Amino acid sequence: MAILAECPMCHKRQSVRNRRCLCGEDLDRQKRSKKIKYWIVYRIPGGKQRWEPVGYSIEAARASEGKRRAQNKENRILDVKPETKMTFSKLTEWFLNLEKVKAKAYYPTLTYNLASFNAEFGNVIVSQIKPGGFFFFGKATFAPSPFPGRTKFKAKDLIPYWGQMSP
C-alpha cells in the first residue's frame, strides 16, 4: 500500500517524498498550495492493483490508506462488486425485466434466444465468460453438419477451453 502524489503539470504519480517532479515542477510548493492530488494504491485479493483517488489532502489520504490496511488485516474482501458473482441467468433475468426491453417488438424472440444461451451459459459467472466462448457457441450452434439437424460438437464441451479460445 502506498500514497502517491500526482504532479499538477505532467500528471505523473510519484512518491509523496519527492520534492521535485521529473518535469521540473516544485512539488513542495504545490503541496502547500493544495494543488497536488493524492492517490492510494493497494492490491485486492485477486492480485489486481487498484488505484483510488483520495483528494487534495494528505491527511485524507493517510486516513483512507489506514482504512484499507484495516480491511486487509481483517481479511475482508475489498470492494467486492455484485456483478463479480452474477451468473448469466441472473443477468438475463434482470435484463428481461427492464421496462424498456419489455416494450420492444422483438421481446418474444429475445426471450427465446436468451433461453438457448441460458441452456449453455446459465450457471457460468458473467466475469468468467470470454468473447471466444460466445464465438465458438455460435460456431457450434450454426456449424454446417453432414447430419441434418445436428452439429459437430456442443458448446458446453468447449467450456473448459475458454481461456485458450480466440475469435
Secondary structure by P-SEA (a helix, b strand, c coil): cbbbbbcccccbbbbcccccccccccaaaaaaaccbbbbbbbcccccbbbbbbbcccaaaaaaaaaaaaaaaaacccccccccccccaaaaaaaaaaccccccccaaaaaaaaaaaaaacccccccccccaaaaaaaaaaacccccccccccccccccccccccccc
